[in-house]
Amino acid sequence: MAIGHSYFGVIDYVTVGVTLLISLGIGVYHAVKGGGKETNEDLLLGGRNMKALPIAASMLVTYL
């Protein structure tokens, strides 16, 4: 590896691949098992029953 250059190695590709597969698995699981009676508002706003801490954390991460 040359100094000053960064390259993806096998471990990096495996890590990214596993992360994407886990994310895909979670999405498929919730699509198959999910409640089914959720509206777009429920999905986007969390049913309007979220506490202040998750909202603040989400806003902070989005800002950063």
PDB file of N, CA, C, O and CB in Angstrom:
ATOM      1  N   MET A   1       0.849  -1.182   0.000  1.00  0.00           N
ATOM      2  CA  MET A   1       0.000   0.000   0.000  1.00  0.00           C
ATOM      3  C   MET A   1       0.884   1.231   0.000  1.00  0.00           C
ATOM      4  O   MET A   1       1.818   1.330   0.797  1.00  0.00           O
ATOM      5  CB  MET A   1      -0.960   0.006   1.218  1.00  0.00           C
ATOM      6  N   ALA A   2       0.600   2.157  -0.876  1.00  0.00           N
ATOM      7  CA  ALA A   2       1.390   3.378  -0.979  1.00  0.00           C
ATOM      8  C   ALA A   2       0.986   4.356   0.115  1.00  0.00           C
ATOM      9  O   ALA A   2      -0.164   4.392   0.554  1.00  0.00           O
ATOM     10  CB  ALA A   2       1.219   4.023  -2.367  1.00  0.00           C
ATOM     11  N   ILE A   3       1.951   5.137   0.537  1.00  0.00           N
ATOM     12  CA  ILE A   3       1.693   6.122   1.584  1.00  0.00           C
ATOM     13  C   ILE A   3       0.801   7.223   1.009  1.00  0.00           C
ATOM     14  O   ILE A   3       1.039   7.715  -0.094  1.00  0.00           O
ATOM     15  CB  ILE A   3       3.029   6.718   2.142  1.00  0.00           C
ATOM     16  N   GLY A   4      -0.221   7.600   1.764  1.00  0.00           N
ATOM     17  CA  GLY A   4      -1.125   8.658   1.337  1.00  0.00           C
ATOM     18  C   GLY A   4      -2.305   8.191   0.507  1.00  0.00           C
ATOM     19  O   GLY A   4      -3.169   8.996   0.160  1.00  0.00           O
ATOM     20  N   HIS A   5      -2.360   6.912   0.181  1.00  0.00           N
ATOM     21  CA  HIS A   5      -3.480   6.384  -0.598  1.00  0.00           C
ATOM     22  C   HIS A   5      -4.266   5.407   0.264  1.00  0.00           C
ATOM     23  O   HIS A   5      -3.688   4.630   1.023  1.00  0.00           O
ATOM     24  CB  HIS A   5      -2.982   5.693  -1.901  1.00  0.00           C
ATOM     25  N   SER A   6      -5.566   5.451   0.144  1.00  0.00           N
ATOM     26  CA  SER A   6      -6.421   4.517   0.871  1.00  0.00           C
ATOM     27  C   SER A   6      -7.166   3.659  -0.133  1.00  0.00           C
ATOM     28  O   SER A   6      -7.728   4.165  -1.105  1.00  0.00           O
ATOM     29  CB  SER A   6      -7.413   5.267   1.805  1.00  0.00           C
ATOM     30  N   TYR A   7      -7.165   2.385   0.103  1.00  0.00           N
ATOM     31  CA  TYR A   7      -7.856   1.453  -0.767  1.00  0.00           C
ATOM     32  C   TYR A   7      -8.732   0.539   0.072  1.00  0.00           C
ATOM     33  O   TYR A   7      -8.406   0.224   1.216  1.00  0.00           O
ATOM     34  CB  TYR A   7      -6.856   0.636  -1.607  1.00  0.00           C
ATOM     35  N   PHE A   8      -9.849   0.118  -0.511  1.00  0.00           N
ATOM     36  CA  PHE A   8     -10.701  -0.857   0.155  1.00  0.00           C
ATOM     37  C   PHE A   8     -10.039  -2.214   0.044  1.00  0.00           C
ATOM     38  O   PHE A   8      -9.599  -2.625  -1.030  1.00  0.00           O
ATOM     39  CB  PHE A   8     -12.132  -0.878  -0.456  1.00  0.00           C
ATOM     40  N   GLY A   9      -9.977  -2.904   1.173  1.00  0.00           N
ATOM     41  CA  GLY A   9      -9.473  -4.260   1.174  1.00  0.00           C
ATOM     42  C   GLY A   9     -10.627  -5.242   1.254  1.00  0.00           C
ATOM     43  O   GLY A   9     -11.791  -4.842   1.249  1.00  0.00           O
ATOM     44  N   VAL A  10     -10.309  -6.512   1.328  1.00  0.00           N
ATOM     45  CA  VAL A  10     -11.329  -7.558   1.395  1.00  0.00           C
ATOM     46  C   VAL A  10     -12.198  -7.381   2.637  1.00  0.00           C
ATOM     47  O   VAL A  10     -13.420  -7.511   2.563  1.00  0.00           O
ATOM     48  CB  VAL A  10     -10.675  -8.952   1.396  1.00  0.00           C
ATOM     49  N   ILE A  11     -11.581  -7.089   3.766  1.00  0.00           N
ATOM     50  CA  ILE A  11     -12.343  -6.928   5.014  1.00  0.00           C
ATOM     51  C   ILE A  11     -13.319  -5.759   4.898  1.00  0.00           C
ATOM     52  O   ILE A  11     -14.440  -5.835   5.399  1.00  0.00           O
ATOM     53  CB  ILE A  11     -11.387  -6.708   6.213  1.00  0.00           C
ATOM     54  N   ASP A  12     -12.901  -4.690   4.248  1.00  0.00           N
ATOM     55  CA  ASP A  12     -13.788  -3.529   4.070  1.00  0.00           C
ATOM     56  C   ASP A  12     -15.005  -3.882   3.220  1.00  0.00           C
ATOM     57  O   ASP A  12     -16.132  -3.520   3.559  1.00  0.00           O
ATOM     58  CB  ASP A  12     -13.020  -2.364   3.422  1.00  0.00           C
ATOM     59  N   TYR A  13     -14.777  -4.589   2.117  1.00  0.00           N
ATOM     60  CA  TYR A  13     -15.896  -4.993   1.263  1.00  0.00           C
ATOM     61  C   TYR A  13     -16.837  -5.952   1.995  1.00  0.00           C
ATOM     62  O   TYR A  13     -18.056  -5.855   1.855  1.00  0.00           O
ATOM     63  CB  TYR A  13     -15.373  -5.650  -0.021  1.00  0.00           C
ATOM     64  N   VAL A  14     -16.278  -6.863   2.763  1.00  0.00           N
ATOM     65  CA  VAL A  14     -17.114  -7.804   3.517  1.00  0.00           C
ATOM     66  C   VAL A  14     -17.942  -7.053   4.547  1.00  0.00           C
ATOM     67  O   VAL A  14     -19.127  -7.341   4.718  1.00  0.00           O
ATOM     68  CB  VAL A  14     -16.245  -8.881   4.209  1.00  0.00           C
ATOM     69  N   THR A  15     -17.332  -6.090   5.236  1.00  0.00           N
ATOM     70  CA  THR A  15     -18.049  -5.311   6.246  1.00  0.00           C
ATOM     71  C   THR A  15     -19.199  -4.524   5.628  1.00  0.00           C
ATOM     72  O   THR A  15     -20.307  -4.519   6.166  1.00  0.00           O
ATOM     73  CB  THR A  15     -17.090  -4.359   6.959  1.00  0.00           C
ATOM     74  N   VAL A  16     -18.947  -3.863   4.508  1.00  0.00           N
ATOM     75  CA  VAL A  16     -20.006  -3.105   3.834  1.00  0.00           C
ATOM     76  C   VAL A  16     -21.105  -4.046   3.351  1.00  0.00           C
ATOM     77  O   VAL A  16     -22.290  -3.747   3.499  1.00  0.00           O
ATOM     78  CB  VAL A  16     -19.430  -2.297   2.645  1.00  0.00           C
ATOM     79  N   GLY A  17     -20.719  -5.176   2.777  1.00  0.00           N
ATOM     80  CA  GLY A  17     -21.699  -6.143   2.296  1.00  0.00           C
ATOM     81  C   GLY A  17     -22.575  -6.694   3.402  1.00  0.00           C
ATOM     82  O   GLY A  17     -23.792  -6.792   3.244  1.00  0.00           O
ATOM     83  N   VAL A  18     -21.958  -7.059   4.531  1.00  0.00           N
ATOM     84  CA  VAL A  18     -22.727  -7.595   5.657  1.00  0.00           C
ATOM     85  C   VAL A  18     -23.671  -6.534   6.211  1.00  0.00           C
ATOM     86  O   VAL A  18     -24.811  -6.839   6.561  1.00  0.00           O
ATOM     87  CB  VAL A  18     -21.784  -8.102   6.768  1.00  0.00           C
ATOM     88  N   THR A  19     -23.203  -5.292   6.292  1.00  0.00           N
ATOM     89  CA  THR A  19     -24.057  -4.206   6.779  1.00  0.00           C
ATOM     90  C   THR A  19     -25.269  -4.012   5.866  1.00  0.00           C
ATOM     91  O   THR A  19     -26.388  -3.840   6.348  1.00  0.00           O
ATOM     92  CB  THR A  19     -23.254  -2.895   6.879  1.00  0.00           C
ATOM     93  N   LEU A  20     -25.048  -4.040   4.556  1.00  0.00           N
ATOM     94  CA  LEU A  20     -26.162  -3.895   3.618  1.00  0.00           C
ATOM     95  C   LEU A  20     -27.127  -5.074   3.701  1.00  0.00           C
ATOM     96  O   LEU A  20     -28.341  -4.889   3.619  1.00  0.00           O
ATOM     97  CB  LEU A  20     -25.636  -3.756   2.192  1.00  0.00           C
ATOM     98  N   LEU A  21     -26.593  -6.283   3.864  1.00  0.00           N
ATOM     99  CA  LEU A  21     -27.467  -7.452   3.986  1.00  0.00           C
ATOM    100  C   LEU A  21     -28.304  -7.404   5.261  1.00  0.00           C
ATOM    101  O   LEU A  21     -29.480  -7.769   5.242  1.00  0.00           O
ATOM    102  CB  LEU A  21     -26.640  -8.732   3.961  1.00  0.00           C
ATOM    103  N   ILE A  22     -27.714  -6.961   6.358  1.00  0.00           N
ATOM    104  CA  ILE A  22     -28.471  -6.834   7.605  1.00  0.00           C
ATOM    105  C   ILE A  22     -29.587  -5.804   7.431  1.00  0.00           C
ATOM    106  O   ILE A  22     -30.725  -6.043   7.835  1.00  0.00           O
ATOM    107  CB  ILE A  22     -27.535  -6.431   8.779  1.00  0.00           C
ATOM    108  N   SER A  23     -29.261  -4.665   6.831  1.00  0.00           N
ATOM    109  CA  SER A  23     -30.263  -3.634   6.598  1.00  0.00           C
ATOM    110  C   SER A  23     -31.381  -4.148   5.691  1.00  0.00           C
ATOM    111  O   SER A  23     -32.560  -3.910   5.954  1.00  0.00           O
ATOM    112  CB  SER A  23     -29.612  -2.392   5.984  1.00  0.00           C
ATOM    113  N   LEU A  24     -31.008  -4.849   4.633  1.00  0.00           N
ATOM    114  CA  LEU A  24     -31.993  -5.433   3.730  1.00  0.00           C
ATOM    115  C   LEU A  24     -32.861  -6.452   4.465  1.00  0.00           C
ATOM    116  O   LEU A  24     -34.076  -6.484   4.271  1.00  0.00           O
ATOM    117  CB  LEU A  24     -31.298  -6.092   2.530  1.00  0.00           C
ATOM    118  N   GLY A  25     -32.256  -7.270   5.294  1.00  0.00           N
ATOM    119  CA  GLY A  25     -32.996  -8.272   6.068  1.00  0.00           C
ATOM    120  C   GLY A  25     -34.011  -7.636   7.002  1.00  0.00           C
ATOM    121  O   GLY A  25     -35.136  -8.121   7.127  1.00  0.00           O
ATOM    122  N   ILE A  26     -33.620  -6.560   7.654  1.00  0.00           N
ATOM    123  CA  ILE A  26     -34.537  -5.857   8.554  1.00  0.00           C
ATOM    124  C   ILE A  26     -35.718  -5.297   7.755  1.00  0.00           C
ATOM    125  O   ILE A  26     -36.866  -5.394   8.190  1.00  0.00           O
ATOM    126  CB  ILE A  26     -33.799  -4.715   9.312  1.00  0.00           C
ATOM    127  N   GLY A  27     -35.437  -4.715   6.591  1.00  0.00           N
ATOM    128  CA  GLY A  27     -36.502  -4.161   5.758  1.00  0.00           C
ATOM    129  C   GLY A  27     -37.458  -5.223   5.264  1.00  0.00           C
ATOM    130  O   GLY A  27     -38.673  -5.032   5.292  1.00  0.00           O
ATOM    131  N   VAL A  28     -36.917  -6.345   4.810  1.00  0.00           N
ATOM    132  CA  VAL A  28     -37.770  -7.440   4.325  1.00  0.00           C
ATOM    133  C   VAL A  28     -38.592  -8.014   5.468  1.00  0.00           C
ATOM    134  O   VAL A  28     -39.777  -8.299   5.292  1.00  0.00           O
ATOM    135  CB  VAL A  28     -36.919  -8.552   3.673  1.00  0.00           C
ATOM    136  N   TYR A  29     -37.987  -8.186   6.628  1.00  0.00           N
ATOM    137  CA  TYR A  29     -38.707  -8.724   7.790  1.00  0.00           C
ATOM    138  C   TYR A  29     -39.903  -7.834   8.130  1.00  0.00           C
ATOM    139  O   TYR A  29     -41.013  -8.330   8.321  1.00  0.00           O
ATOM    140  CB  TYR A  29     -37.759  -8.843   9.013  1.00  0.00           C
ATOM    141  N   HIS A  30     -39.677  -6.532   8.205  1.00  0.00           N
ATOM    142  CA  HIS A  30     -40.779  -5.635   8.566  1.00  0.00           C
ATOM    143  C   HIS A  30     -41.809  -5.520   7.446  1.00  0.00           C
ATOM    144  O   HIS A  30     -42.984  -5.274   7.719  1.00  0.00           O
ATOM    145  CB  HIS A  30     -40.240  -4.253   8.912  1.00  0.00           C
ATOM    146  N   ALA A  31     -41.396  -5.691   6.205  1.00  0.00           N
ATOM    147  CA  ALA A  31     -42.358  -5.665   5.100  1.00  0.00           C
ATOM    148  C   ALA A  31     -43.260  -6.887   5.150  1.00  0.00           C
ATOM    149  O   ALA A  31     -44.449  -6.792   4.844  1.00  0.00           O
ATOM    150  CB  ALA A  31     -41.631  -5.598   3.747  1.00  0.00           C
ATOM    151  N   VAL A  32     -42.708  -8.036   5.533  1.00  0.00           N
ATOM    152  CA  VAL A  32     -43.485  -9.272   5.573  1.00  0.00           C
ATOM    153  C   VAL A  32     -44.310  -9.355   6.843  1.00  0.00           C
ATOM    154  O   VAL A  32     -45.493  -9.692   6.791  1.00  0.00           O
ATOM    155  CB  VAL A  32     -42.567 -10.487   5.465  1.00  0.00           C
ATOM    156  N   LYS A  33     -43.699  -9.051   7.996  1.00  0.00           N
ATOM    157  CA  LYS A  33     -44.375  -9.227   9.272  1.00  0.00           C
ATOM    158  C   LYS A  33     -45.063  -7.962   9.767  1.00  0.00           C
ATOM    159  O   LYS A  33     -45.921  -8.039  10.647  1.00  0.00           O
ATOM    160  CB  LYS A  33     -43.396  -9.694  10.297  1.00  0.00           C
ATOM    161  N   GLY A  34     -44.711  -6.813   9.229  1.00  0.00           N
ATOM    162  CA  GLY A  34     -45.217  -5.526   9.709  1.00  0.00           C
ATOM    163  C   GLY A  34     -46.729  -5.478   9.847  1.00  0.00           C
ATOM    164  O   GLY A  34     -47.447  -6.235   9.194  1.00  0.00           O
ATOM    165  N   GLY A  35     -47.208  -4.576  10.706  1.00  0.00           N
ATOM    166  CA  GLY A  35     -48.613  -4.484  11.054  1.00  0.00           C
ATOM    167  C   GLY A  35     -49.566  -4.364   9.881  1.00  0.00           C
ATOM    168  O   GLY A  35     -50.620  -4.999   9.884  1.00  0.00           O
ATOM    169  N   GLY A  36     -49.227  -3.573   8.887  1.00  0.00           N
ATOM    170  CA  GLY A  36     -50.070  -3.481   7.712  1.00  0.00           C
ATOM    171  C   GLY A  36     -51.093  -2.366   7.747  1.00  0.00           C
ATOM    172  O   GLY A  36     -51.561  -1.956   6.685  1.00  0.00           O
ATOM    173  N   LYS A  37     -51.468  -1.852   8.906  1.00  0.00           N
ATOM    174  CA  LYS A  37     -52.469  -0.794   8.982  1.00  0.00           C
ATOM    175  C   LYS A  37     -51.816   0.551   9.272  1.00  0.00           C
ATOM    176  O   LYS A  37     -52.445   1.432   9.857  1.00  0.00           O
ATOM    177  CB  LYS A  37     -53.509  -1.118  10.054  1.00  0.00           C
ATOM    178  N   GLU A  38     -50.571   0.712   8.870  1.00  0.00           N
ATOM    179  CA  GLU A  38     -49.885   1.973   9.103  1.00  0.00           C
ATOM    180  C   GLU A  38     -50.087   2.890   7.903  1.00  0.00           C
ATOM    181  O   GLU A  38     -50.026   2.459   6.752  1.00  0.00           O
ATOM    182  CB  GLU A  38     -48.379   1.741   9.369  1.00  0.00           C
ATOM    183  N   THR A  39     -50.327   4.150   8.195  1.00  0.00           N
ATOM    184  CA  THR A  39     -50.456   5.143   7.141  1.00  0.00           C
ATOM    185  C   THR A  39     -49.100   5.811   6.924  1.00  0.00           C
ATOM    186  O   THR A  39     -48.158   5.573   7.679  1.00  0.00           O
ATOM    187  CB  THR A  39     -51.547   6.196   7.493  1.00  0.00           C
ATOM    188  N   ASN A  40     -49.007   6.637   5.905  1.00  0.00           N
ATOM    189  CA  ASN A  40     -47.776   7.386   5.673  1.00  0.00           C
ATOM    190  C   ASN A  40     -47.459   8.290   6.851  1.00  0.00           C
ATOM    191  O   ASN A  40     -46.293   8.464   7.207  1.00  0.00           O
ATOM    192  CB  ASN A  40     -47.885   8.210   4.396  1.00  0.00           C
ATOM    193  N   GLU A  41     -48.486   8.864   7.455  1.00  0.00           N
ATOM    194  CA  GLU A  41     -48.269   9.736   8.615  1.00  0.00           C
ATOM    195  C   GLU A  41     -47.687   8.945   9.771  1.00  0.00           C
ATOM    196  O   GLU A  41     -46.797   9.438  10.463  1.00  0.00           O
ATOM    197  CB  GLU A  41     -49.583  10.413   9.044  1.00  0.00           C
ATOM    198  N   ASP A  42     -48.166   7.731   9.998  1.00  0.00           N
ATOM    199  CA  ASP A  42     -47.624   6.897  11.063  1.00  0.00           C
ATOM    200  C   ASP A  42     -46.146   6.594  10.821  1.00  0.00           C
ATOM    201  O   ASP A  42     -45.337   6.617  11.749  1.00  0.00           O
ATOM    202  CB  ASP A  42     -48.422   5.593  11.177  1.00  0.00           C
ATOM    203  N   LEU A  43     -45.810   6.313   9.582  1.00  0.00           N
ATOM    204  CA  LEU A  43     -44.428   5.972   9.269  1.00  0.00           C
ATOM    205  C   LEU A  43     -43.500   7.174   9.385  1.00  0.00           C
ATOM    206  O   LEU A  43     -42.388   7.051   9.898  1.00  0.00           O
ATOM    207  CB  LEU A  43     -44.342   5.391   7.876  1.00  0.00           C
ATOM    208  N   LEU A  44     -43.947   8.331   8.915  1.00  0.00           N
ATOM    209  CA  LEU A  44     -43.092   9.504   8.912  1.00  0.00           C
ATOM    210  C   LEU A  44     -43.037  10.223  10.252  1.00  0.00           C
ATOM    211  O   LEU A  44     -42.011  10.814  10.588  1.00  0.00           O
ATOM    212  CB  LEU A  44     -43.553  10.450   7.866  1.00  0.00           C
ATOM    213  N   LEU A  45     -44.108  10.184  11.014  1.00  0.00           N
ATOM    214  CA  LEU A  45     -44.161  10.939  12.265  1.00  0.00           C
ATOM    215  C   LEU A  45     -44.183  10.051  13.505  1.00  0.00           C
ATOM    216  O   LEU A  45     -44.308  10.557  14.621  1.00  0.00           O
ATOM    217  CB  LEU A  45     -45.373  11.825  12.268  1.00  0.00           C
ATOM    218  N   GLY A  46     -44.066   8.762  13.333  1.00  0.00           N
ATOM    219  CA  GLY A  46     -44.033   7.863  14.479  1.00  0.00           C
ATOM    220  C   GLY A  46     -45.335   7.842  15.249  1.00  0.00           C
ATOM    221  O   GLY A  46     -45.331   7.598  16.456  1.00  0.00           O
ATOM    222  N   GLY A  47     -46.441   8.090  14.585  1.00  0.00           N
ATOM    223  CA  GLY A  47     -47.732   8.096  15.273  1.00  0.00           C
ATOM    224  C   GLY A  47     -47.892   9.257  16.229  1.00  0.00           C
ATOM    225  O   GLY A  47     -48.819   9.279  17.039  1.00  0.00           O
ATOM    226  N   ARG A  48     -46.987  10.229  16.138  1.00  0.00           N
ATOM    227  CA  ARG A  48     -46.989  11.416  17.007  1.00  0.00           C
ATOM    228  C   ARG A  48     -46.970  11.073  18.490  1.00  0.00           C
ATOM    229  O   ARG A  48     -47.589  11.768  19.295  1.00  0.00           O
ATOM    230  CB  ARG A  48     -48.200  12.265  16.711  1.00  0.00           C
ATOM    231  N   ASN A  49     -46.273  10.018  18.852  1.00  0.00           N
ATOM    232  CA  ASN A  49     -46.187   9.681  20.265  1.00  0.00           C
ATOM    233  C   ASN A  49     -44.742   9.457  20.714  1.00  0.00           C
ATOM    234  O   ASN A  49     -44.487   8.706  21.655  1.00  0.00           O
ATOM    235  CB  ASN A  49     -47.016   8.442  20.553  1.00  0.00           C
ATOM    236  N   MET A  50     -43.797  10.116  20.032  1.00  0.00           N
ATOM    237  CA  MET A  50     -42.395   9.996  20.408  1.00  0.00           C
ATOM    238  C   MET A  50     -42.070  10.970  21.529  1.00  0.00           C
ATOM    239  O   MET A  50     -42.654  12.050  21.616  1.00  0.00           O
ATOM    240  CB  MET A  50     -41.483  10.246  19.198  1.00  0.00           C
ATOM    241  N   LYS A  51     -41.145  10.582  22.374  1.00  0.00           N
ATOM    242  CA  LYS A  51     -40.701  11.438  23.465  1.00  0.00           C
ATOM    243  C   LYS A  51     -39.674  12.444  22.947  1.00  0.00           C
ATOM    244  O   LYS A  51     -39.267  12.381  21.788  1.00  0.00           O
ATOM    245  CB  LYS A  51     -40.105  10.592  24.616  1.00  0.00           C
ATOM    246  N   ALA A  52     -39.267  13.355  23.795  1.00  0.00           N
ATOM    247  CA  ALA A  52     -38.360  14.429  23.390  1.00  0.00           C
ATOM    248  C   ALA A  52     -36.952  13.922  23.091  1.00  0.00           C
ATOM    249  O   ALA A  52     -36.309  14.441  22.178  1.00  0.00           O
ATOM    250  CB  ALA A  52     -38.299  15.486  24.473  1.00  0.00           C
ATOM    251  N   LEU A  53     -36.451  12.931  23.821  1.00  0.00           N
ATOM    252  CA  LEU A  53     -35.072  12.475  23.639  1.00  0.00           C
ATOM    253  C   LEU A  53     -34.814  11.889  22.248  1.00  0.00           C
ATOM    254  O   LEU A  53     -33.824  12.270  21.624  1.00  0.00           O
ATOM    255  CB  LEU A  53     -34.734  11.443  24.689  1.00  0.00           C
ATOM    256  N   PRO A  54     -35.656  10.979  21.727  1.00  0.00           N
ATOM    257  CA  PRO A  54     -35.388  10.492  20.372  1.00  0.00           C
ATOM    258  C   PRO A  54     -35.483  11.586  19.306  1.00  0.00           C
ATOM    259  O   PRO A  54     -34.742  11.563  18.323  1.00  0.00           O
ATOM    260  CB  PRO A  54     -36.350   9.384  20.036  1.00  0.00           C
ATOM    261  N   ILE A  55     -36.382  12.526  19.498  1.00  0.00           N
ATOM    262  CA  ILE A  55     -36.517  13.614  18.535  1.00  0.00           C
ATOM    263  C   ILE A  55     -35.277  14.500  18.571  1.00  0.00           C
ATOM    264  O   ILE A  55     -34.756  14.886  17.525  1.00  0.00           O
ATOM    265  CB  ILE A  55     -37.783  14.445  18.825  1.00  0.00           C
ATOM    266  N   ALA A  56     -34.807  14.821  19.771  1.00  0.00           N
ATOM    267  CA  ALA A  56     -33.611  15.651  19.911  1.00  0.00           C
ATOM    268  C   ALA A  56     -32.385  14.944  19.330  1.00  0.00           C
ATOM    269  O   ALA A  56     -31.568  15.575  18.658  1.00  0.00           O
ATOM    270  CB  ALA A  56     -33.371  16.000  21.390  1.00  0.00           C
ATOM    271  N   ALA A  57     -32.250  13.644  19.584  1.00  0.00           N
ATOM    272  CA  ALA A  57     -31.119  12.891  19.048  1.00  0.00           C
ATOM    273  C   ALA A  57     -31.168  12.861  17.530  1.00  0.00           C
ATOM    274  O   ALA A  57     -30.135  13.006  16.876  1.00  0.00           O
ATOM    275  CB  ALA A  57     -31.106  11.464  19.605  1.00  0.00           C
ATOM    276  N   SER A  58     -32.344  12.676  16.965  1.00  0.00           N
ATOM    277  CA  SER A  58     -32.499  12.658  15.516  1.00  0.00           C
ATOM    278  C   SER A  58     -32.143  14.008  14.913  1.00  0.00           C
ATOM    279  O   SER A  58     -31.460  14.068  13.890  1.00  0.00           O
ATOM    280  CB  SER A  58     -33.925  12.272  15.138  1.00  0.00           C
ATOM    281  N   MET A  59     -32.590  15.073  15.523  1.00  0.00           N
ATOM    282  CA  MET A  59     -32.282  16.402  15.023  1.00  0.00           C
ATOM    283  C   MET A  59     -30.801  16.696  15.122  1.00  0.00           C
ATOM    284  O   MET A  59     -30.234  17.303  14.214  1.00  0.00           O
ATOM    285  CB  MET A  59     -33.070  17.448  15.781  1.00  0.00           C
ATOM    286  N   LEU A  60     -30.157  16.278  16.208  1.00  0.00           N
ATOM    287  CA  LEU A  60     -28.734  16.517  16.387  1.00  0.00           C
ATOM    288  C   LEU A  60     -27.907  15.764  15.348  1.00  0.00           C
ATOM    289  O   LEU A  60     -26.986  16.324  14.752  1.00  0.00           O
ATOM    290  CB  LEU A  60     -28.307  16.112  17.791  1.00  0.00           C
ATOM    291  N   VAL A  61     -28.237  14.505  15.138  1.00  0.00           N
ATOM    292  CA  VAL A  61     -27.503  13.699  14.154  1.00  0.00           C
ATOM    293  C   VAL A  61     -27.719  14.257  12.757  1.00  0.00           C
ATOM    294  O   VAL A  61     -26.782  14.292  11.959  1.00  0.00           O
ATOM    295  CB  VAL A  61     -27.946  12.218  14.213  1.00  0.00           C
ATOM    296  N   THR A  62     -28.927  14.692  12.446  1.00  0.00           N
ATOM    297  CA  THR A  62     -29.199  15.261  11.133  1.00  0.00           C
ATOM    298  C   THR A  62     -28.398  16.542  10.934  1.00  0.00           C
ATOM    299  O   THR A  62     -27.875  16.791   9.848  1.00  0.00           O
ATOM    300  CB  THR A  62     -30.700  15.535  10.964  1.00  0.00           C
ATOM    301  N   TYR A  63     -28.306  17.346  11.974  1.00  0.00           N
ATOM    302  CA  TYR A  63     -27.562  18.604  11.890  1.00  0.00           C
ATOM    303  C   TYR A  63     -26.074  18.344  11.701  1.00  0.00           C
ATOM    304  O   TYR A  63     -25.416  19.005  10.897  1.00  0.00           O
ATOM    305  CB  TYR A  63     -27.793  19.449  13.148  1.00  0.00           C
ATOM    306  N   LEU A  64     -25.553  17.387  12.440  1.00  0.00           N
ATOM    307  CA  LEU A  64     -24.112  17.104  12.349  1.00  0.00           C
ATOM    308  C   LEU A  64     -23.775  16.488  11.007  1.00  0.00           C
ATOM    309  O   LEU A  64     -22.612  16.181  10.743  1.00  0.00           O
ATOM    310  CB  LEU A  64     -23.664  16.169  13.485  1.00  0.00           C
TER     311      LEU A  64
END
